[in-house]
């Protein structure tokens, strides 16, 4: 090879070696598909870090994160009720990180040891199809007791707590309503079982089942029903259980074993920011923001007007595996 050619090859090789490797993260995302897609795109646009996501319900996400512990496929977990994050923390699956934005998050809406942070909050509600209920001689459901009505046989849409954070929120709500008695909570859900259309893997699916008249009522977070209303389903009405209802605190965490922990931490900083938490309504996601600098949207549930149970995320998270196992064994197995 001629000296000039050798020199040219050397220059090209040096240039290739000095070119920085493009950074990339993968997010396990537990909210709606549109919200997940918008979040990773806006993060990439803002930081230049490439990001993609896999949409998973909280139970599915926890199982995949646990299974891949040694060779983690995700860098960040974003969205889905914090009960699952508490369970993941207890298994050493989260990497604690105190974000520069942590001071902007509402008190008690984050892990005190910084393993995870709250990113949004949603209130559990009934998503009523008024047309379908009228066929059964019924008005919109406003009570957990009324959900047991025999006229609703096979007409209640709900997910399975093994795969869905929404469904586990409903299960733990009944533990709280029963004064901590897990047997009583399971007893209620055993009574509800004949009315269940089928147990979905994803909690938000119940809103669309009610919207499309597959079910008369769905048990979902209120913002999922509002999103379905805005997709052009006029017969939907959101109501809240008069006995009291639970709520989710959507979580956010860096995963232990992340391939790009520095960029994962950048994602957490960005997601906790006020700018990020203002984005939800752009894709009809009306959950309550956790950043104190961001006001709640007018279509979000107002905790001041809804009777909430005393929902302890830490206690619910520690009890999750055993309680879900009982539900699967005693009432219904997980979706295939």
LOSE-876688 format. One record per residue (C-alpha): residue number from 1; chain; x, y, z. Coordinates in steps of 0.1 Angstrom, whole numbers, plus 5000, padded with zeros to 4 digits. Example, Ala and Ser with C-alpha at 12.3 -4.5 7.8 and 13.67 -1.06 7.14 Angstrom:
BEGIN
R, 1, A, 5123, 4955, 5078
R, 2, A, 5137, 4989, 5071
//
This chain:
BEGIN
R, 1, A, 5000, 5000, 5000
R, 2, A, 5013, 5034, 4991
R, 3, A, 5023, 5058, 5019
R, 4, A, 4995, 5083, 5010
R, 5, A, 4969, 5055, 5012
R, 6, A, 4983, 5042, 5045
R, 7, A, 4981, 5077, 5059
R, 8, A, 4945, 5081, 5047
R, 9, A, 4935, 5048, 5063
R, 10, A, 4951, 5059, 5095
R, 11, A, 4932, 5092, 5095
R, 12, A, 4899, 5074, 5088
R, 13, A, 4905, 5049, 5116
R, 14, A, 4914, 5076, 5140
R, 15, A, 4883, 5095, 5131
R, 16, A, 4861, 5064, 5136
R, 17, A, 4876, 5057, 5170
R, 18, A, 4871, 5093, 5181
R, 19, A, 4835, 5095, 5171
R, 20, A, 4814, 5093, 5203
R, 21, A, 4791, 5063, 5206
R, 22, A, 4755, 5075, 5204
R, 23, A, 4737, 5072, 5237
R, 24, A, 4704, 5053, 5240
R, 25, A, 4681, 5042, 5267
R, 26, A, 4651, 5019, 5267
R, 27, A, 4621, 5027, 5289
R, 28, A, 4596, 5002, 5304
R, 29, A, 4565, 5023, 5302
R, 30, A, 4534, 5017, 5322
R, 31, A, 4510, 5044, 5309
R, 32, A, 4491, 5047, 5276
R, 33, A, 4509, 5040, 5244
R, 34, A, 4505, 5076, 5231
R, 35, A, 4518, 5090, 5264
R, 36, A, 4548, 5067, 5263
R, 37, A, 4556, 5076, 5227
R, 38, A, 4553, 5113, 5234
R, 39, A, 4575, 5112, 5265
R, 40, A, 4604, 5093, 5250
R, 41, A, 4603, 5116, 5218
R, 42, A, 4602, 5148, 5238
R, 43, A, 4631, 5136, 5260
R, 44, A, 4651, 5128, 5230
R, 45, A, 4643, 5161, 5214
R, 46, A, 4653, 5179, 5246
R, 47, A, 4685, 5161, 5254
R, 48, A, 4697, 5145, 5222
R, 49, A, 4697, 5111, 5239
R, 50, A, 4680, 5084, 5218
R, 51, A, 4652, 5067, 5236
R, 52, A, 4626, 5040, 5229
R, 53, A, 4600, 5022, 5250
R, 54, A, 4581, 4990, 5255
R, 55, A, 4545, 4994, 5267
R, 56, A, 4539, 4970, 5297
R, 57, A, 4513, 4969, 5324
R, 58, A, 4528, 4971, 5359
R, 59, A, 4527, 4934, 5366
R, 60, A, 4542, 4925, 5333
R, 61, A, 4569, 4951, 5338
R, 62, A, 4578, 4939, 5372
R, 63, A, 4581, 4903, 5360
R, 64, A, 4603, 4912, 5330
R, 65, A, 4625, 4934, 5351
R, 66, A, 4629, 4906, 5377
R, 67, A, 4635, 4879, 5351
R, 68, A, 4662, 4900, 5333
R, 69, A, 4679, 4910, 5365
R, 70, A, 4713, 4898, 5355
R, 71, A, 4711, 4912, 5319
R, 72, A, 4686, 4941, 5323
R, 73, A, 4668, 4950, 5290
R, 74, A, 4656, 4984, 5303
R, 75, A, 4672, 5015, 5318
R, 76, A, 4642, 5033, 5332
R, 77, A, 4608, 5023, 5345
R, 78, A, 4582, 5050, 5339
R, 79, A, 4545, 5049, 5348
R, 80, A, 4523, 5024, 5365
R, 81, A, 4513, 5023, 5402
R, 82, A, 4540, 5027, 5427
R, 83, A, 4530, 4996, 5446
R, 84, A, 4550, 4977, 5420
R, 85, A, 4580, 4999, 5425
R, 86, A, 4579, 4992, 5463
R, 87, A, 4579, 4955, 5454
R, 88, A, 4608, 4960, 5430
R, 89, A, 4627, 4980, 5456
R, 90, A, 4624, 4952, 5481
R, 91, A, 4639, 4928, 5455
R, 92, A, 4669, 4951, 5447
R, 93, A, 4657, 4959, 5412
R, 94, A, 4659, 4997, 5415
R, 95, A, 4689, 5020, 5416
R, 96, A, 4684, 5048, 5441
R, 97, A, 4688, 5083, 5426
R, 98, A, 4681, 5116, 5443
R, 99, A, 4672, 5138, 5413
R, 100, A, 4679, 5175, 5412
R, 101, A, 4642, 5179, 5407
R, 102, A, 4632, 5159, 5438
R, 103, A, 4625, 5191, 5458
R, 104, A, 4597, 5201, 5433
R, 105, A, 4577, 5169, 5440
R, 106, A, 4548, 5169, 5464
R, 107, A, 4557, 5156, 5499
R, 108, A, 4551, 5120, 5506
R, 109, A, 4547, 5113, 5468
R, 110, A, 4582, 5098, 5465
R, 111, A, 4603, 5071, 5482
R, 112, A, 4621, 5086, 5512
R, 113, A, 4652, 5066, 5502
R, 114, A, 4650, 5079, 5466
R, 115, A, 4645, 5044, 5450
R, 116, A, 4615, 5058, 5430
R, 117, A, 4596, 5090, 5426
R, 118, A, 4559, 5097, 5420
R, 119, A, 4553, 5111, 5385
R, 120, A, 4515, 5114, 5384
R, 121, A, 4484, 5104, 5404
R, 122, A, 4452, 5089, 5392
R, 123, A, 4419, 5082, 5411
R, 124, A, 4401, 5049, 5407
R, 125, A, 4366, 5053, 5392
R, 126, A, 4337, 5037, 5374
R, 127, A, 4335, 5043, 5337
R, 128, A, 4298, 5039, 5329
R, 129, A, 4282, 5033, 5296
R, 130, A, 4249, 5049, 5303
R, 131, A, 4232, 5033, 5272
R, 132, A, 4242, 4998, 5283
R, 133, A, 4232, 5004, 5319
R, 134, A, 4198, 5018, 5308
R, 135, A, 4191, 4985, 5289
R, 136, A, 4195, 4968, 5323
R, 137, A, 4172, 4993, 5340
R, 138, A, 4202, 5008, 5358
R, 139, A, 4217, 5043, 5364
R, 140, A, 4254, 5050, 5365
R, 141, A, 4271, 5030, 5393
R, 142, A, 4281, 5050, 5423
R, 143, A, 4288, 5023, 5449
R, 144, A, 4310, 4992, 5451
R, 145, A, 4279, 4975, 5465
R, 146, A, 4259, 4983, 5433
R, 147, A, 4287, 4967, 5412
R, 148, A, 4275, 4933, 5426
R, 149, A, 4240, 4937, 5412
R, 150, A, 4229, 4905, 5393
R, 151, A, 4218, 4927, 5363
R, 152, A, 4255, 4932, 5357
R, 153, A, 4263, 4895, 5351
R, 154, A, 4292, 4894, 5326
R, 155, A, 4291, 4932, 5322
R, 156, A, 4319, 4946, 5344
R, 157, A, 4352, 4953, 5328
R, 158, A, 4382, 4950, 5350
R, 159, A, 4418, 4937, 5348
R, 160, A, 4437, 4911, 5368
R, 161, A, 4459, 4922, 5397
R, 162, A, 4487, 4899, 5387
R, 163, A, 4493, 4919, 5355
R, 164, A, 4475, 4953, 5361
R, 165, A, 4484, 4980, 5386
R, 166, A, 4448, 4994, 5381
R, 167, A, 4434, 4961, 5393
R, 168, A, 4457, 4958, 5422
R, 169, A, 4447, 4993, 5433
R, 170, A, 4411, 4981, 5433
R, 171, A, 4421, 4951, 5453
R, 172, A, 4440, 4971, 5479
R, 173, A, 4412, 4997, 5480
R, 174, A, 4389, 4969, 5493
R, 175, A, 4416, 4959, 5519
R, 176, A, 4415, 4995, 5531
R, 177, A, 4377, 4996, 5530
R, 178, A, 4376, 4964, 5551
R, 179, A, 4398, 4978, 5578
R, 180, A, 4429, 4959, 5566
R, 181, A, 4411, 4925, 5564
R, 182, A, 4424, 4908, 5533
R, 183, A, 4400, 4879, 5536
R, 184, A, 4371, 4904, 5535
R, 185, A, 4386, 4922, 5505
R, 186, A, 4389, 4889, 5486
R, 187, A, 4354, 4880, 5496
R, 188, A, 4341, 4911, 5479
R, 189, A, 4360, 4903, 5447
R, 190, A, 4348, 4867, 5449
R, 191, A, 4313, 4881, 5449
R, 192, A, 4321, 4904, 5420
R, 193, A, 4336, 4875, 5399
R, 194, A, 4303, 4864, 5382
R, 195, A, 4298, 4899, 5369
R, 196, A, 4333, 4902, 5354
R, 197, A, 4333, 4901, 5316
R, 198, A, 4369, 4888, 5316
R, 199, A, 4401, 4897, 5334
R, 200, A, 4422, 4919, 5311
R, 201, A, 4460, 4921, 5313
R, 202, A, 4459, 4959, 5311
R, 203, A, 4438, 4982, 5334
R, 204, A, 4430, 5009, 5308
R, 205, A, 4414, 4983, 5285
R, 206, A, 4382, 4984, 5306
R, 207, A, 4375, 5020, 5295
R, 208, A, 4374, 5010, 5259
R, 209, A, 4353, 4979, 5266
R, 210, A, 4328, 5001, 5282
R, 211, A, 4330, 5027, 5254
R, 212, A, 4325, 5000, 5227
R, 213, A, 4295, 4985, 5246
R, 214, A, 4312, 4953, 5254
R, 215, A, 4307, 4960, 5291
R, 216, A, 4282, 4982, 5309
R, 217, A, 4308, 4996, 5334
R, 218, A, 4346, 4995, 5337
R, 219, A, 4368, 4999, 5368
R, 220, A, 4395, 5022, 5357
R, 221, A, 4414, 5053, 5367
R, 222, A, 4392, 5083, 5359
R, 223, A, 4416, 5098, 5334
R, 224, A, 4414, 5066, 5312
R, 225, A, 4376, 5070, 5310
R, 226, A, 4380, 5108, 5302
R, 227, A, 4404, 5098, 5274
R, 228, A, 4379, 5074, 5260
R, 229, A, 4352, 5101, 5261
R, 230, A, 4374, 5123, 5240
R, 231, A, 4379, 5096, 5214
R, 232, A, 4342, 5101, 5205
R, 233, A, 4322, 5079, 5228
R, 234, A, 4294, 5101, 5241
R, 235, A, 4277, 5075, 5263
R, 236, A, 4304, 5074, 5289
R, 237, A, 4301, 5089, 5324
R, 238, A, 4327, 5090, 5351
R, 239, A, 4315, 5083, 5387
R, 240, A, 4334, 5076, 5420
R, 241, A, 4324, 5050, 5447
R, 242, A, 4306, 5067, 5475
R, 243, A, 4322, 5043, 5501
R, 244, A, 4356, 5056, 5491
R, 245, A, 4381, 5049, 5464
R, 246, A, 4418, 5043, 5460
R, 247, A, 4443, 5060, 5438
R, 248, A, 4476, 5052, 5421
R, 249, A, 4508, 5071, 5424
R, 250, A, 4525, 5065, 5391
R, 251, A, 4562, 5057, 5396
R, 252, A, 4595, 5065, 5380
R, 253, A, 4629, 5048, 5387
R, 254, A, 4663, 5041, 5374
R, 255, A, 4667, 5003, 5371
R, 256, A, 4696, 4984, 5387
R, 257, A, 4718, 4971, 5359
R, 258, A, 4708, 4998, 5335
R, 259, A, 4731, 4999, 5304
R, 260, A, 4732, 5037, 5304
R, 261, A, 4727, 5048, 5340
R, 262, A, 4739, 5084, 5334
R, 263, A, 4713, 5089, 5306
R, 264, A, 4687, 5070, 5327
R, 265, A, 4692, 5096, 5355
R, 266, A, 4689, 5124, 5329
R, 267, A, 4656, 5109, 5319
R, 268, A, 4644, 5110, 5355
R, 269, A, 4654, 5146, 5359
R, 270, A, 4636, 5155, 5327
R, 271, A, 4604, 5135, 5336
R, 272, A, 4601, 5151, 5370
R, 273, A, 4604, 5186, 5356
R, 274, A, 4574, 5209, 5353
R, 275, A, 4579, 5211, 5315
R, 276, A, 4575, 5173, 5312
R, 277, A, 4545, 5171, 5335
R, 278, A, 4526, 5197, 5315
R, 279, A, 4526, 5174, 5284
R, 280, A, 4500, 5148, 5294
R, 281, A, 4469, 5167, 5281
R, 282, A, 4485, 5168, 5247
R, 283, A, 4477, 5131, 5244
R, 284, A, 4445, 5132, 5265
R, 285, A, 4462, 5120, 5296
R, 286, A, 4446, 5139, 5325
R, 287, A, 4463, 5125, 5356
R, 288, A, 4473, 5147, 5385
R, 289, A, 4509, 5161, 5382
R, 290, A, 4533, 5155, 5411
R, 291, A, 4554, 5185, 5404
R, 292, A, 4542, 5214, 5427
R, 293, A, 4548, 5239, 5399
R, 294, A, 4522, 5223, 5376
R, 295, A, 4485, 5229, 5382
R, 296, A, 4460, 5201, 5377
R, 297, A, 4442, 5201, 5344
R, 298, A, 4405, 5209, 5346
R, 299, A, 4396, 5174, 5334
R, 300, A, 4417, 5157, 5361
R, 301, A, 4399, 5142, 5391
R, 302, A, 4397, 5166, 5420
R, 303, A, 4408, 5148, 5453
R, 304, A, 4389, 5175, 5473
R, 305, A, 4356, 5163, 5459
R, 306, A, 4362, 5126, 5459
R, 307, A, 4362, 5104, 5490
R, 308, A, 4396, 5087, 5491
R, 309, A, 4407, 5057, 5513
R, 310, A, 4438, 5060, 5533
R, 311, A, 4460, 5043, 5506
R, 312, A, 4494, 5034, 5520
R, 313, A, 4516, 5027, 5489
R, 314, A, 4544, 5012, 5510
R, 315, A, 4522, 4987, 5528
R, 316, A, 4503, 4979, 5496
R, 317, A, 4536, 4972, 5478
R, 318, A, 4550, 4949, 5505
R, 319, A, 4517, 4929, 5505
R, 320, A, 4514, 4927, 5468
R, 321, A, 4529, 4894, 5458
R, 322, A, 4512, 4873, 5485
R, 323, A, 4478, 4890, 5480
R, 324, A, 4479, 4886, 5442
R, 325, A, 4489, 4850, 5446
R, 326, A, 4458, 4845, 5467
R, 327, A, 4436, 4862, 5442
R, 328, A, 4450, 4840, 5414
R, 329, A, 4445, 4808, 5435
R, 330, A, 4411, 4816, 5450
R, 331, A, 4393, 4836, 5424
R, 332, A, 4408, 4836, 5389
R, 333, A, 4441, 4828, 5374
R, 334, A, 4461, 4855, 5354
R, 335, A, 4452, 4861, 5318
R, 336, A, 4468, 4837, 5294
//
